[in-house]
Protein backbone atom coordinates (compact mmCIF):
# COMPACT_ATOMS: atom_id res chain seq x y z
CA UNK A 1 0.00 0.00 0.00
CA UNK A 2 1.14 3.54 -0.73
CA UNK A 3 1.01 6.07 2.10
CA UNK A 4 0.99 9.71 1.08
CA UNK A 5 1.07 12.79 3.31
CA UNK A 6 -1.15 15.67 2.25
CA UNK A 7 -0.09 19.08 3.54
CA UNK A 8 -2.32 22.10 4.07
CA UNK A 9 -5.28 20.83 2.02
CA UNK A 10 -8.91 21.81 2.47
CA UNK A 11 -11.25 19.46 4.24
CA UNK A 12 -14.65 18.64 2.76
CA UNK A 13 -17.44 16.33 3.94
CA UNK A 14 -15.69 15.32 7.17
CA UNK A 15 -16.97 12.34 9.18
CA UNK A 16 -14.01 12.05 11.52
CA UNK A 17 -15.74 11.35 14.83
CA UNK A 18 -18.73 9.28 13.67
CA UNK A 19 -19.14 6.95 10.75
CA UNK A 20 -20.95 8.54 7.83
CA UNK A 21 -24.33 7.19 6.80
CA UNK A 22 -25.71 6.55 3.36
CA UNK A 23 -29.39 5.81 2.77
CA UNK A 24 -29.85 5.17 6.48
CA UNK A 25 -26.91 2.77 6.75
CA UNK A 26 -23.75 3.50 8.70
CA UNK A 27 -20.70 3.33 6.43
CA UNK A 28 -17.17 4.41 7.40
CA UNK A 29 -15.22 7.31 8.82
CA UNK A 30 -14.38 9.49 5.86
CA UNK A 31 -13.23 12.83 4.53
CA UNK A 32 -12.56 14.43 1.17
CA UNK A 33 -9.42 16.51 0.69
CA UNK A 34 -9.02 19.29 -1.88
CA UNK A 35 -5.59 19.76 -3.45
CA UNK A 36 -5.04 23.02 -5.31
CA UNK A 37 -3.90 22.25 -8.87
CA UNK A 38 -1.14 24.88 -8.69
CA UNK A 39 0.17 24.82 -5.12
CA UNK A 40 -0.18 21.04 -4.65
CA UNK A 41 1.10 20.04 -8.11
CA UNK A 42 3.88 17.83 -6.66
CA UNK A 43 1.52 15.98 -4.34
CA UNK A 44 -1.02 15.51 -7.13
CA UNK A 45 1.73 14.08 -9.35
CA UNK A 46 2.78 11.75 -6.50
CA UNK A 47 -0.80 10.50 -6.12
CA UNK A 48 -1.23 10.05 -9.88
CA UNK A 49 2.05 8.12 -10.04
CA UNK A 50 1.04 5.88 -7.13
CA UNK A 51 -2.33 5.22 -8.78
CA UNK A 52 -0.63 4.33 -12.09
CA UNK A 53 1.72 1.95 -10.25
CA UNK A 54 -1.19 0.29 -8.40
CA UNK A 55 -3.07 -0.19 -11.68
CA UNK A 56 0.03 -1.61 -13.36
CA UNK A 57 1.11 -4.00 -10.61
CA UNK A 58 -2.01 -4.86 -8.62
CA UNK A 59 -4.62 -4.66 -11.38
CA UNK A 60 -2.35 -5.90 -14.19
CA UNK A 61 -2.82 -2.78 -16.29
CA UNK A 62 -6.63 -2.82 -16.26
CA UNK A 63 -8.36 0.15 -17.91
CA UNK A 64 -10.27 2.03 -15.23
CA UNK A 65 -12.84 4.76 -15.79
CA UNK A 66 -12.53 7.94 -13.76
CA UNK A 67 -15.42 6.72 -11.59
CA UNK A 68 -13.19 3.83 -10.43
CA UNK A 69 -10.33 6.03 -9.18
CA UNK A 70 -10.39 7.91 -5.87
CA UNK A 71 -8.67 11.02 -7.30
CA UNK A 72 -11.18 13.30 -9.08
CA UNK A 73 -10.86 16.51 -11.08
CA UNK A 74 -12.67 19.15 -9.03
CA UNK A 75 -13.50 21.14 -12.18
CA UNK A 76 -15.94 18.33 -13.01
CA UNK A 77 -17.63 18.41 -9.59
CA UNK A 78 -20.31 20.98 -8.84
CA UNK A 79 -19.48 21.65 -5.18
CA UNK A 80 -18.45 24.86 -3.46
CA UNK A 81 -14.65 25.24 -3.50
CA UNK A 82 -13.83 22.28 -5.79
CA UNK A 83 -12.98 24.24 -8.98
CA UNK A 84 -9.23 24.50 -9.55
CA UNK A 85 -8.57 21.50 -7.31
CA UNK A 86 -8.32 17.74 -7.34
CA UNK A 87 -10.31 15.91 -4.70
CA UNK A 88 -9.50 12.63 -3.05
CA UNK A 89 -11.86 10.85 -0.68
CA UNK A 90 -10.46 8.62 2.03
CA UNK A 91 -12.45 6.25 4.20
CA UNK A 92 -11.78 3.72 6.94
CA UNK A 93 -13.83 1.35 9.07
CA UNK A 94 -11.59 2.27 12.00
CA UNK A 95 -11.54 5.78 13.40
CA UNK A 96 -8.54 7.71 12.05
CA UNK A 97 -6.05 9.51 14.26
CA UNK A 98 -7.42 13.05 14.70
CA UNK A 99 -5.06 15.66 16.19
CA UNK A 100 -4.57 19.40 16.55
CA UNK A 101 -1.70 21.65 15.49
CA UNK A 102 0.28 20.66 18.58
CA UNK A 103 -0.28 16.92 17.89
CA UNK A 104 -2.64 16.54 20.86
CA UNK A 105 -5.81 14.45 20.38
CA UNK A 106 -8.91 16.36 19.28
CA UNK A 107 -12.47 15.37 20.18
CA UNK A 108 -15.71 16.26 18.49
CA UNK A 109 -16.58 18.61 21.38
CA UNK A 110 -13.49 20.71 20.57
CA UNK A 111 -15.25 21.90 17.36
CA UNK A 112 -11.95 22.17 15.49
CA UNK A 113 -12.69 20.41 12.19
CA UNK A 114 -15.25 21.66 9.69
CA UNK A 115 -15.77 21.65 5.93
CA UNK A 116 -13.45 24.33 4.59
CA UNK A 117 -10.69 24.25 7.22
CA UNK A 118 -7.13 23.32 6.29
CA UNK A 119 -5.59 20.03 7.38
CA UNK A 120 -2.64 17.74 6.97
CA UNK A 121 -3.59 14.13 6.36
CA UNK A 122 -2.06 10.74 5.81
CA UNK A 123 -3.81 8.55 3.28
CA UNK A 124 -3.06 5.15 1.82
CA UNK A 125 -3.92 4.03 -1.70
CA UNK A 126 -4.96 0.44 -2.39
CA UNK A 127 -6.21 -1.60 -5.30
CA UNK A 128 -9.54 -3.42 -5.14
CA UNK A 129 -10.01 -6.46 -7.36
CA UNK A 130 -12.99 -8.55 -6.27
CA UNK A 131 -16.61 -9.33 -7.11
CA UNK A 132 -17.41 -5.62 -6.87
CA UNK A 133 -14.93 -4.80 -9.63
CA UNK A 134 -11.55 -3.21 -10.02
CA UNK A 135 -10.78 0.22 -8.65
CA UNK A 136 -8.22 2.32 -6.77
CA UNK A 137 -9.40 3.33 -3.31
CA UNK A 138 -8.04 5.49 -0.52
CA UNK A 139 -7.79 4.67 3.19
CA UNK A 140 -8.01 7.57 5.63
CA UNK A 141 -5.36 7.06 8.32
CA UNK A 142 -4.87 10.39 10.12
CA UNK A 143 -5.90 14.05 10.04
CA UNK A 144 -4.23 17.05 11.69
CA UNK A 145 -5.84 20.50 11.86
CA UNK A 146 -3.52 23.05 10.25
CA UNK A 147 -5.61 26.22 9.95
CA UNK A 148 -8.93 27.94 9.54
CA UNK A 149 -10.51 28.54 6.16
CA UNK A 150 -13.76 29.87 4.75
CA UNK A 151 -16.44 27.31 5.68
CA UNK A 152 -18.12 25.60 2.73
CA UNK A 153 -21.82 26.18 2.33
CA UNK A 154 -21.89 28.63 5.21
CA UNK A 155 -24.48 30.95 3.75
CA UNK A 156 -25.80 31.71 7.21
CA UNK A 157 -29.42 32.51 7.72
CA UNK A 158 -31.57 35.48 6.83
CA UNK A 159 -33.63 35.11 10.01
CA UNK A 160 -32.68 37.02 13.15
CA UNK A 161 -33.90 37.93 16.61
CA UNK A 162 -35.77 40.94 15.22
CA UNK A 163 -38.05 38.60 13.25
CA UNK A 164 -39.74 37.53 16.49
CA UNK A 165 -42.03 39.24 18.96
CA UNK A 166 -41.67 39.13 22.72
CA UNK A 167 -43.86 36.32 24.04
CA UNK A 168 -46.21 37.03 26.95
CA UNK A 169 -46.66 34.39 29.63
CA UNK A 170 -50.39 34.52 28.83
CA UNK A 171 -50.72 32.42 25.70
Backbone as CSV, one residue per row, in Angstrom:
resi,resn,N_x,N_y,N_z,CA_x,CA_y,CA_z,C_x,C_y,C_z
1,UNK,0.849,-1.188,0.000,0.000,0.000,0.000,0.883,1.235,0.000
2,UNK,0.361,2.307,-0.562,1.140,3.541,-0.729,0.634,4.639,0.188
3,UNK,1.392,4.958,1.227,1.012,6.067,2.105,1.505,7.375,1.519
4,UNK,0.645,8.391,1.592,0.985,9.710,1.083,0.541,10.739,2.116
5,UNK,1.407,11.709,2.374,1.068,12.788,3.308,0.591,13.994,2.506
6,UNK,-0.584,14.471,2.858,-1.154,15.671,2.247,-0.908,16.829,3.206
7,UNK,-0.398,17.942,2.683,-0.087,19.079,3.544,-0.927,20.293,3.173
8,UNK,-1.559,20.861,4.188,-2.321,22.099,4.067,-3.352,22.038,2.939
9,UNK,-4.203,21.007,2.990,-5.276,20.832,2.017,-6.599,21.170,2.691
10,UNK,-7.598,21.478,1.887,-8.909,21.814,2.469,-9.703,20.547,2.736
11,UNK,-10.427,20.582,3.810,-11.249,19.460,4.239,-12.679,19.655,3.756
12,UNK,-13.264,18.588,3.229,-14.647,18.640,2.761,-15.355,17.357,3.204
13,UNK,-16.616,17.468,3.525,-17.439,16.330,3.943,-16.760,15.481,5.025
14,UNK,-16.358,16.100,6.136,-15.687,15.318,7.170,-16.649,14.491,8.023
15,UNK,-16.318,13.234,8.206,-16.970,12.344,9.177,-15.835,11.691,9.950
16,UNK,-15.221,12.486,10.812,-14.012,12.049,11.521,-14.292,11.447,12.888
17,UNK,-15.443,11.789,13.479,-15.739,11.346,14.827,-16.863,10.318,14.881
18,UNK,-17.638,10.249,13.801,-18.731,9.281,13.668,-18.682,8.746,12.248
19,UNK,-19.075,7.509,12.098,-19.145,6.954,10.751,-20.240,7.680,9.976
20,UNK,-19.972,7.907,8.708,-20.955,8.544,7.834,-22.114,7.572,7.628
21,UNK,-23.213,8.079,7.135,-24.329,7.194,6.805,-24.780,7.479,5.384
22,UNK,-25.231,6.442,4.732,-25.714,6.547,3.359,-26.999,5.750,3.271
23,UNK,-28.068,6.425,2.881,-29.393,5.813,2.772,-29.777,5.081,4.061
24,UNK,-29.482,5.713,5.185,-29.851,5.170,6.483,-28.912,4.121,7.032
25,UNK,-27.873,3.768,6.285,-26.911,2.766,6.745,-25.595,3.417,7.121
26,UNK,-25.055,3.006,8.268,-23.752,3.499,8.705,-22.677,2.931,7.787
27,UNK,-21.739,3.785,7.358,-20.697,3.327,6.434,-19.336,3.343,7.131
28,UNK,-18.523,4.343,6.856,-17.174,4.410,7.398,-16.864,5.835,7.849
29,UNK,-15.760,5.979,8.569,-15.216,7.314,8.823,-14.658,7.773,7.487
30,UNK,-14.840,9.042,7.162,-14.385,9.491,5.855,-14.171,10.996,5.813
31,UNK,-13.451,11.410,4.793,-13.227,12.832,4.531,-12.751,12.961,3.088
32,UNK,-13.054,14.101,2.506,-12.558,14.428,1.174,-11.572,15.569,1.346
33,UNK,-10.467,15.500,0.604,-9.416,16.508,0.686,-9.278,17.186,-0.668
34,UNK,-9.158,18.507,-0.649,-9.018,19.289,-1.882,-7.584,19.762,-2.019
35,UNK,-6.973,19.403,-3.145,-5.592,19.765,-3.445,-5.600,20.779,-4.573
36,UNK,-5.096,21.967,-4.310,-5.044,23.023,-5.314,-4.141,22.588,-6.466
37,UNK,-4.642,22.725,-7.692,-3.902,22.250,-8.870,-2.548,22.936,-9.034
38,UNK,-2.410,24.162,-8.551,-1.139,24.877,-8.689,-0.225,24.629,-7.491
39,UNK,-0.707,24.894,-6.300,0.165,24.819,-5.124,0.447,23.392,-4.660
40,UNK,-0.389,22.438,-5.040,-0.181,21.040,-4.654,0.202,20.166,-5.847
41,UNK,0.775,20.774,-6.884,1.098,20.037,-8.112,1.993,18.827,-7.845
42,UNK,2.982,18.957,-6.968,3.883,17.834,-6.662,3.138,16.682,-5.992
43,UNK,2.281,17.015,-5.039,1.524,15.977,-4.341,0.540,15.304,-5.288
44,UNK,-0.101,16.073,-6.141,-1.024,15.506,-7.127,-0.270,14.540,-8.043
45,UNK,0.906,14.946,-8.495,1.726,14.077,-9.348,2.116,12.798,-8.599
46,UNK,2.438,12.919,-7.314,2.785,11.750,-6.500,1.597,10.788,-6.413
47,UNK,0.406,11.327,-6.196,-0.805,10.497,-6.118,-1.071,9.831,-7.470
48,UNK,-0.985,10.604,-8.551,-1.225,10.047,-9.884,-0.233,8.940,-10.203
49,UNK,1.021,9.129,-9.820,2.048,8.120,-10.043,1.761,6.853,-9.233
50,UNK,1.365,7.027,-7.985,1.042,5.882,-7.130,-0.175,5.131,-7.677
51,UNK,-1.158,5.863,-8.183,-2.334,5.225,-8.785,-1.912,4.419,-10.008
52,UNK,-1.095,5.019,-10.880,-0.630,4.331,-12.087,0.129,3.056,-11.723
53,UNK,0.954,3.129,-10.684,1.716,1.951,-10.250,0.790,0.866,-9.709
54,UNK,-0.223,1.258,-8.933,-1.193,0.294,-8.401,-1.952,-0.392,-9.532
55,UNK,-2.349,0.379,-10.534,-3.066,-0.187,-11.679,-2.161,-1.175,-12.413
56,UNK,-0.917,-0.770,-12.621,0.034,-1.605,-13.362,0.339,-2.911,-12.623
57,UNK,0.667,-2.818,-11.347,1.111,-4.004,-10.614,-0.029,-4.817,-10.003
58,UNK,-0.962,-4.144,-9.345,-2.015,-4.864,-8.616,-3.218,-5.218,-9.484
59,UNK,-3.469,-4.412,-10.510,-4.623,-4.663,-11.384,-4.198,-5.083,-12.786
60,UNK,-2.916,-5.381,-12.940,-2.354,-5.904,-14.190,-2.682,-5.043,-15.405
61,UNK,-2.633,-3.714,-15.195,-2.825,-2.778,-16.294,-4.262,-2.580,-16.738
62,UNK,-5.217,-2.957,-15.913,-6.634,-2.818,-16.262,-6.969,-1.368,-16.624
63,UNK,-7.874,-1.184,-17.546,-8.361,0.152,-17.911,-9.479,0.519,-16.944
64,UNK,-9.279,1.596,-16.205,-10.272,2.034,-15.229,-10.874,3.359,-15.657
65,UNK,-12.178,3.481,-15.558,-12.839,4.756,-15.787,-12.581,5.685,-14.619
66,UNK,-12.788,6.967,-14.825,-12.528,7.943,-13.760,-13.402,7.700,-12.532
67,UNK,-14.552,7.031,-12.723,-15.421,6.723,-11.589,-14.870,5.595,-10.723
68,UNK,-13.803,4.948,-11.166,-13.195,3.832,-10.427,-11.879,4.228,-9.765
69,UNK,-11.574,5.526,-9.758,-10.332,6.028,-9.177,-10.679,7.096,-8.145
70,UNK,-10.059,7.022,-6.985,-10.395,7.910,-5.867,-9.993,9.371,-6.095
71,UNK,-9.087,9.650,-7.008,-8.675,11.025,-7.302,-9.570,11.579,-8.404
72,UNK,-10.221,12.705,-8.134,-11.184,13.303,-9.080,-10.773,14.731,-9.431
73,UNK,-11.095,15.136,-10.644,-10.864,16.515,-11.085,-12.000,17.385,-10.543
74,UNK,-11.666,18.300,-9.656,-12.667,19.154,-9.030,-13.405,20.052,-10.005
75,UNK,-12.814,20.319,-11.171,-13.496,21.137,-12.175,-14.721,20.423,-12.741
76,UNK,-14.811,19.124,-12.515,-15.942,18.333,-13.008,-16.952,18.032,-11.908
77,UNK,-16.749,18.637,-10.739,-17.635,18.409,-9.594,-18.280,19.738,-9.214
78,UNK,-19.577,19.741,-9.105,-20.310,20.980,-8.842,-20.533,21.194,-7.341
79,UNK,-19.421,21.354,-6.608,-19.478,21.651,-5.182,-18.682,22.913,-4.908
80,UNK,-19.109,23.643,-3.898,-18.447,24.860,-3.462,-16.970,24.579,-3.166
81,UNK,-16.067,25.330,-3.790,-14.647,25.244,-3.502,-13.868,24.186,-4.268
82,UNK,-14.518,23.371,-5.100,-13.827,22.285,-5.794,-13.127,22.731,-7.080
83,UNK,-13.599,23.779,-7.730,-12.979,24.236,-8.980,-11.518,24.598,-8.736
84,UNK,-10.651,24.216,-9.681,-9.231,24.503,-9.552,-8.494,23.549,-8.629
85,UNK,-9.142,22.472,-8.241,-8.567,21.501,-7.314,-8.759,20.074,-7.834
86,UNK,-8.018,19.160,-7.254,-8.316,17.743,-7.342,-8.876,17.360,-5.994
87,UNK,-9.793,16.403,-5.970,-10.308,15.910,-4.697,-9.966,14.438,-4.568
88,UNK,-9.725,14.034,-3.341,-9.499,12.627,-3.050,-10.235,12.296,-1.761
89,UNK,-11.059,11.253,-1.835,-11.855,10.850,-0.680,-11.219,9.632,-0.039
90,UNK,-10.992,9.733,1.264,-10.460,8.618,2.027,-11.506,8.127,3.009
91,UNK,-11.502,6.836,3.266,-12.454,6.246,4.203,-11.762,5.132,4.975
92,UNK,-12.346,4.790,6.129,-11.779,3.724,6.937,-12.849,3.221,7.900
93,UNK,-12.902,1.919,8.091,-13.827,1.351,9.065,-13.405,1.644,10.494
94,UNK,-12.117,1.906,10.687,-11.589,2.267,11.999,-11.418,3.780,12.065
95,UNK,-11.664,4.342,13.234,-11.541,5.783,13.397,-10.094,6.219,13.156
96,UNK,-9.898,7.231,12.304,-8.539,7.712,12.048,-7.996,8.491,13.253
97,UNK,-6.681,8.630,13.287,-6.050,9.505,14.262,-6.474,10.933,13.918
98,UNK,-6.963,11.677,14.911,-7.424,13.052,14.697,-6.738,13.925,15.742
99,UNK,-5.863,14.848,15.268,-5.062,15.657,16.192,-5.081,17.139,15.812
100,UNK,-4.663,17.964,16.765,-4.570,19.400,16.552,-3.192,19.812,16.072
101,UNK,-2.986,21.107,15.946,-1.700,21.650,15.487,-0.535,21.174,16.342
102,UNK,-0.782,21.047,17.648,0.275,20.662,18.585,0.390,19.141,18.755
103,UNK,-0.291,18.391,17.906,-0.283,16.924,17.889,-1.062,16.300,19.045
104,UNK,-1.822,17.105,19.788,-2.636,16.542,20.864,-3.958,16.028,20.270
105,UNK,-4.541,14.999,20.891,-5.807,14.453,20.380,-6.912,15.511,20.381
106,UNK,-7.775,15.443,19.397,-8.914,16.356,19.280,-10.189,15.528,19.364
107,UNK,-11.165,16.034,20.101,-12.467,15.370,20.183,-13.498,16.178,19.414
108,UNK,-14.626,15.573,19.196,-15.711,16.260,18.491,-16.132,17.524,19.246
109,UNK,-16.153,17.472,20.564,-16.575,18.613,21.383,-15.638,19.810,21.256
110,UNK,-14.426,19.603,20.758,-13.487,20.707,20.566,-13.890,21.612,19.396
111,UNK,-14.760,21.119,18.522,-15.245,21.897,17.360,-14.109,22.503,16.542
112,UNK,-13.116,21.706,16.240,-11.952,22.173,15.491,-12.129,21.956,13.989
113,UNK,-12.600,20.780,13.613,-12.689,20.406,12.192,-14.047,20.777,11.613
114,UNK,-14.030,21.318,10.404,-15.253,21.665,9.685,-14.930,21.699,8.195
115,UNK,-15.954,21.594,7.380,-15.770,21.646,5.931,-15.278,23.029,5.546
116,UNK,-14.061,23.075,4.985,-13.450,24.334,4.585,-12.174,24.654,5.341
117,UNK,-11.938,23.998,6.491,-10.692,24.251,7.218,-9.536,23.581,6.483
118,UNK,-8.327,23.901,6.892,-7.130,23.318,6.291,-6.573,22.254,7.210
119,UNK,-6.102,21.160,6.612,-5.594,20.034,7.383,-4.362,19.436,6.709
120,UNK,-3.634,18.672,7.483,-2.635,17.742,6.973,-3.274,16.371,7.145
121,UNK,-2.987,15.454,6.257,-3.590,14.126,6.356,-2.620,13.077,5.841
122,UNK,-2.799,11.877,6.340,-2.063,10.736,5.806,-3.098,9.767,5.247
123,UNK,-2.918,9.456,3.978,-3.814,8.548,3.277,-3.007,7.364,2.752
124,UNK,-3.708,6.339,2.353,-3.055,5.149,1.815,-3.875,4.640,0.636
125,UNK,-3.250,4.524,-0.511,-3.923,4.033,-1.703,-3.871,2.511,-1.738
126,UNK,-4.945,1.897,-2.253,-4.962,0.443,-2.392,-5.828,0.042,-3.572
127,UNK,-5.489,-1.094,-4.130,-6.212,-1.602,-5.300,-7.255,-2.619,-4.862
128,UNK,-8.453,-2.470,-5.395,-9.542,-3.417,-5.142,-9.727,-4.256,-6.398
129,UNK,-9.792,-5.558,-6.235,-10.010,-6.463,-7.358,-10.802,-7.648,-6.828
130,UNK,-12.137,-7.497,-6.821,-12.987,-8.545,-6.273,-14.312,-8.580,-7.038
131,UNK,-15.297,-9.211,-6.472,-16.611,-9.329,-7.108,-17.299,-7.996,-7.349
132,UNK,-16.830,-6.947,-6.681,-17.415,-5.615,-6.874,-16.679,-4.843,-7.959
133,UNK,-15.652,-5.440,-8.537,-14.926,-4.800,-9.627,-13.529,-4.361,-9.237
134,UNK,-12.906,-3.710,-10.189,-11.547,-3.213,-10.016,-11.601,-1.705,-9.849
135,UNK,-10.827,-1.223,-8.887,-10.776,0.219,-8.648,-9.587,0.552,-7.770
136,UNK,-9.263,1.839,-7.688,-8.222,2.316,-6.774,-8.931,3.131,-5.696
137,UNK,-8.754,2.710,-4.454,-9.402,3.332,-3.307,-8.382,4.019,-2.410
138,UNK,-8.891,4.727,-1.420,-8.042,5.493,-0.521,-8.481,5.273,0.927
139,UNK,-7.558,4.790,1.750,-7.793,4.670,3.188,-7.451,5.996,3.857
140,UNK,-8.254,6.390,4.810,-8.008,7.566,5.634,-7.334,7.096,6.917
141,UNK,-6.103,7.521,7.151,-5.359,7.060,8.316,-5.286,8.089,9.439
142,UNK,-5.049,9.365,9.086,-4.869,10.391,10.124,-5.152,11.769,9.555
143,UNK,-5.615,12.663,10.430,-5.902,14.046,10.038,-5.418,14.968,11.149
144,UNK,-4.722,16.034,10.753,-4.234,17.048,11.695,-4.758,18.405,11.257
145,UNK,-5.390,19.140,12.159,-5.838,20.503,11.860,-4.616,21.373,11.612
146,UNK,-4.656,22.161,10.512,-3.520,23.055,10.252,-3.919,24.518,10.152
147,UNK,-5.209,24.822,9.988,-5.609,26.222,9.947,-7.058,26.420,9.553
148,UNK,-7.553,27.596,9.883,-8.930,27.938,9.542,-9.033,28.347,8.083
149,UNK,-10.204,28.138,7.520,-10.513,28.539,6.162,-11.972,28.952,6.085
150,UNK,-12.360,29.482,4.954,-13.756,29.874,4.750,-14.627,28.623,4.741
151,UNK,-15.595,28.506,5.654,-16.444,27.305,5.679,-17.213,27.139,4.371
152,UNK,-17.319,25.894,3.917,-18.115,25.597,2.730,-19.591,25.658,3.079
153,UNK,-20.380,26.186,2.158,-21.824,26.179,2.330,-22.307,26.943,3.529
154,UNK,-21.507,27.877,4.018,-21.894,28.629,5.206,-22.576,29.928,4.800
155,UNK,-23.737,29.784,4.195,-24.480,30.947,3.749,-25.157,31.685,4.882
156,UNK,-25.136,31.084,6.070,-25.797,31.713,7.207,-27.310,31.664,7.044
157,UNK,-27.969,32.486,7.783,-29.421,32.514,7.723,-29.892,33.951,7.614
158,UNK,-31.035,34.130,6.976,-31.567,35.478,6.826,-32.565,35.799,7.926
159,UNK,-32.703,34.917,8.909,-33.628,35.114,10.012,-32.833,35.541,11.234
160,UNK,-33.365,36.547,11.951,-32.678,37.016,13.146,-33.645,37.231,14.291
161,UNK,-33.117,37.686,15.402,-33.900,37.927,16.607,-35.025,38.925,16.325
162,UNK,-34.772,39.908,15.488,-35.774,40.941,15.217,-36.985,40.414,14.453
163,UNK,-36.918,39.190,13.956,-38.052,38.598,13.249,-39.085,38.005,14.205
164,UNK,-38.815,38.062,15.504,-39.735,37.527,16.493,-40.295,38.628,17.356
165,UNK,-41.430,38.343,17.985,-42.028,39.241,18.962,-41.704,38.706,20.357
166,UNK,-41.806,39.579,21.335,-41.671,39.134,22.720,-42.917,38.339,23.067
167,UNK,-42.741,37.197,23.720,-43.864,36.322,24.044,-44.323,36.613,25.468
168,UNK,-45.618,36.852,25.623,-46.208,37.031,26.951,-46.384,35.663,27.598
169,UNK,-46.401,35.654,28.927,-46.662,34.389,29.628,-48.099,33.948,29.459
170,UNK,-48.957,34.844,29.023,-50.388,34.515,28.834,-50.605,34.111,27.373
171,UNK,-50.518,32.847,27.083,-50.715,32.422,25.702,-52.134,32.702,25.349
